Amino acid sequence: MNILYFLNRNVRAAIFIAAGVAGLGAAGLIGWVTAPIS
């Protein structure tokens, strides 16, 4: 039970980190593409 909780917490942390990195990457890419236009 404790191991399952630990793994579940790690999975949620990994998903959260991956989502944050993807969000920052997308925002940076959009900013890099639209900066020369504006």
Stockholm file with secondary structure:
# STOCKHOLM 1.0

chainA/1-38         MNILYFLNRNVRAAIFIAAGVAGLGAAGLIGWVTAPIS
#=GR chainA/1-38 SS CHHHHHHHHHHHHHHHHHHHHHHHHHHHHHHHHHTTTC
#=GC SS_cons        CHHHHHHHHHHHHHHHHHHHHHHHHHHHHHHHHHTTTC
//
